């Protein structure tokens, strides 16, 4: 049902996409529901993007080994100034490991909703909505409450591993 708002895709692009899907579907019976053309357009398969997605999923799942092994030993993680880090922070992988452990104690649950993703060479840029449910009180916020942050994350990869991460985090008021 039409909501009265403009369609997110321009109509000509949507029609071309539909036509490409129809043609590819007729030529690809092994993919009856999704054509290879549409699948390629909607689901990029760049290895670094796949790694970035798995990285966020591993944080959600609390898989410290996977997260830490994804980083190069000389990796740098940088947080630009925000409400948690008013002066920002720049840390190596050892400090990132400590921050991961603290996060697991502070939050009973974390989720990352990727709202946009761009790949340019060995750089993956993600626009993310992070939600964390507090396991213990944090400042004036009680346990069980949620914190939300709109974030832009830039991940630089070398040989399939993260060598640099830079976050621009905008926390919602609490």
C-alpha positions in Angstrom: 0.0 0.0 0.0 1.3 3.4 -0.9 2.2 5.6 2.1 2.2 8.9 0.1 5.9 9.3 0.5 8.2 9.1 -2.5 9.6 5.6 -3.3 13.2 5.3 -2.0 14.4 4.2 -5.5 13.8 6.4 -8.5 11.1 4.9 -10.6 13.2 4.4 -13.7 15.9 2.6 -11.7 13.2 0.4 -10.1 11.7 -0.5 -13.4 15.1 -1.3 -14.9 15.9 -3.4 -11.8 12.5 -5.3 -12.2 13.2 -5.9 -15.9 16.7 -7.1 -15.2 15.3 -9.4 -12.5 12.6 -10.8 -14.9 15.1 -11.4 -17.7 17.7 -13.0 -15.4 15.1 -15.1 -13.7 14.0 -16.6 -17.1 17.6 -17.4 -17.9 18.5 -18.7 -14.5 16.1 -21.4 -13.3 18.4 -22.5 -10.5 17.6 -19.1 -8.8 13.8 -19.0 -9.0 13.2 -16.3 -6.4 16.3 -14.0 -6.8 18.1 -13.4 -10.0 21.9 -13.2 -10.0 21.7 -9.7 -11.4 19.5 -8.5 -8.5 21.4 -10.6 -5.9 24.7 -9.0 -7.1 23.2 -5.5 -6.9 21.6 -5.9 -3.5 24.1 -8.1 -1.7 27.7 -7.1 -2.4 30.2 -9.9 -1.8 33.3 -7.9 -1.2 35.4 -9.9 1.3 36.3 -6.9 3.5 32.6 -5.9 3.7 31.8 -9.5 4.7 34.5 -9.3 7.4 33.2 -6.0 8.7 29.7 -7.5 9.0 31.1 -10.6 10.8 33.1 -8.3 13.1 29.9 -6.5 14.3 28.1 -9.8 14.7 31.0 -11.2 16.8 30.8 -8.2 19.1 27.1 -8.8 19.5 27.7 -12.4 20.3 30.6 -11.6 22.7 33.1 -13.6 20.7 36.3 -11.9 21.9 38.6 -14.4 20.2 37.1 -13.8 16.8 37.1 -10.0 17.3 40.7 -9.9 18.5 42.0 -12.2 15.8 40.4 -10.1 13.1 42.7 -7.2 14.1 46.3 -7.0 12.9 48.8 -6.9 15.8 49.8 -3.3 14.9 46.2 -2.1 14.5 45.0 1.2 15.9 41.5 1.9 17.1 40.5 5.6 17.3 37.4 7.1 18.9 36.8 10.7 17.9 35.6 12.9 20.9 32.1 11.9 22.1 30.1 11.7 25.3 32.0 8.6 26.5 35.4 9.8 25.4 35.3 13.6 25.6 38.9 13.9 24.5 38.7 11.0 22.1 41.0 8.0 22.3 43.6 6.2 20.3 44.5 2.6 21.3 46.4 -0.4 20.2 45.0 -3.9 20.1 45.9 -4.6 23.8 43.8 -1.6 25.0 41.0 -2.6 22.6 41.0 -6.0 24.2 40.5 -4.4 27.6 37.8 -2.2 26.3 36.0 -5.3 24.8 36.1 -7.0 28.2 34.8 -3.9 30.0 32.0 -3.6 27.4 30.9 -7.2 28.1 30.6 -6.4 31.8 28.8 -3.1 31.3 26.3 -4.3 28.7 24.1 -7.4 28.8 23.3 -7.0 25.1 24.6 -5.0 22.2 23.2 -4.8 18.7 24.5 -3.1 15.5 22.0 -2.2 12.8 24.0 -1.3 9.6 22.0 1.4 7.9 24.6 2.1 5.1 27.8 0.6 3.9 30.4 1.7 1.3 33.5 -0.1 0.1 36.4 1.8 -1.5 39.5 -0.3 -2.0 40.7 -1.6 1.3 38.4 0.8 3.3 34.9 -0.2 4.5 32.7 2.6 5.8 29.6 1.7 7.9 26.8 3.8 9.1 25.5 2.0 12.2 22.8 2.4 14.9 24.2 0.8 18.0 22.0 -0.2 20.9 23.4 -1.4 24.2 21.3 -2.7 27.2 23.1 -2.0 30.5 23.9 -4.9 32.7 24.9 -2.6 35.6 24.2 1.1 36.3 26.2 3.6 34.3 26.3 7.1 35.7 22.7 8.2 36.1 21.3 5.3 33.9 20.0 2.2 35.7 20.7 -1.4 34.8 18.3 -2.7 32.1 18.1 0.7 30.4 19.2 1.1 26.8 21.8 3.5 25.3 21.8 4.3 21.6 24.5 5.7 19.4 24.5 6.7 15.7 28.0 5.9 14.4 30.1 6.2 11.3 32.8 3.5 11.4 35.8 3.4 9.0 37.7 0.1 8.9 40.9 -0.2 7.0 41.9 -3.8 6.0 45.2 -5.4 5.0 45.3 -9.0 4.0 41.8 -9.6 5.4 42.6 -8.1 8.8 41.7 -4.7 10.3 44.7 -2.4 10.6 42.8 0.7 11.6 39.3 1.6 12.9 38.1 5.1 13.3 34.7 5.8 14.9 32.6 9.0 14.9 30.0 8.3 17.6 26.9 10.4 18.3 25.2 9.2 21.5 21.5 9.9 22.0 20.9 11.9 25.2 20.7 10.1 28.5 
